[in-house]
Amino acid sequence: MEDIKPQLFKVTIDGIEVEVEPGTTILQAARKIGGDVAPPAMCYYQPLKGSGGKCRACLVRVAAGSGKDPRPMPKLVASCITPVQDGMIVENSTNEQVLTTRKAIVEFLLINHPLDCPVCDQAGECDLQNFAFNHGMATTRYEEERRTFEKQDIGPYIQLHMTRCILCYRCVYTADQITQKRVHGVLGRGDASEISTYIEKAIDNDFSGNVIDVCPVGALTDKTYRFKNRVWFTKPVDAHRDCPTCSGKTTVWYRGDEVIRVTARKNEWNEVTEFICNTCRFEKKKTSDWVIEGPTKISRSSVISANKYRADTIKPDFQKKLAAATYTHVDDERDTSQLGIQQLPPERFAPVLPHANDPEP
């Protein structure tokens, strides 16, 4: 029996049409196009089931709900949890209301977030830093006292800096879905909510280190790497080893000849592709422990790629994609002799070469 392929939905995002399968969210469809068309996301994480819909960073405007019902949606919607419909028209970076709202979301996320970038280990690879740089404002209207928390060691390898947390829930979903027993979560309600363990119970299992990779800010940090180096001074390489617990596929970070940290590999959206165990992450810090595959490909513009063994990567040109999508061919096969236009011979367009006796400019 032949496999029946599902009918694809046609969705237009910022003037660019893309075909996706039913059940695809607006964010996933936008990522298929790539570039500036894809909304930012602080809580959505594709490998984690159920994530999304909390930070509101990915809000977009649906100008037409579908081909059958072209009425616009009355409010901005979270693109990470809103499924597409056939004929849907979405406005992201081309809509002024979306951009204004996104600035407000940045301001809201930064209300209690400290200005720790100069001393934070996440600086240079921080999703919130990138979000604030692209969509935030240089000033703040917030005058009240920010909430603060004491740092907590929640295991032998992880330190929690709750003052930086934006309550994205990624670490909670990670512990729920890849470990046998979760011992941390969100405690309290409202502005008293915090990520913590009950009576500071330690997080100790083979995959606990992955909460460091999924954290979009510097709230969960690697204690073996804290304050050791800046990410733009390091060289990431893809490496693997035979590991009985996980896939063993990692990114090994070098400063000179020293391995200063090991992380899971990430895709262009800064999401982990395969989770790794604590043995690979924390205990294998020698080059002899790894089979080096080659330099890590940094697919998005990043300070990590600056002054390294590769040229700075360039984001896909959104304007060119938009122009290609809206391009209309103009048939101009007119006879120019009837318009009084003189056709010039090809030699008139030949480049003028300098003569040997010409004076120097």
Buried (B, 14 or more C-beta within 10 A) or exposed (E): EEEEEEEEBBBBBBBBEBEBEEEBBBBBBBBBBBBBBBBBBBBBBBBBEEBBBBBBBBBBBBBBBBEEEEEEBEEBBBBBBBBBBBBBBBBBBBBEEBEEBBEBBBBBBBBBBBEBBEEBBBBBBBBBBBBBEEBBEEEEEEEEEEEEBEEBEBBEBBBBBBBBBBBBBBBBBBBBBBBEEBBBBBEEEEEEEBBBBEEEEBBBBBBBBBBBBBBBBBBBBBEBBEEBBEBBBBBBBBBBBEBEEBBBBBBBBBBEEEBBBBBBBBEEBBBBEEBBBBBBBBEBBEBEBBEEEEBBEBBBEBBBBEEBEEEEBEEEEBEEBBEEBEEEEEEEEEEEEEEEEEEEEEEEEEEEEEEEEEEEE
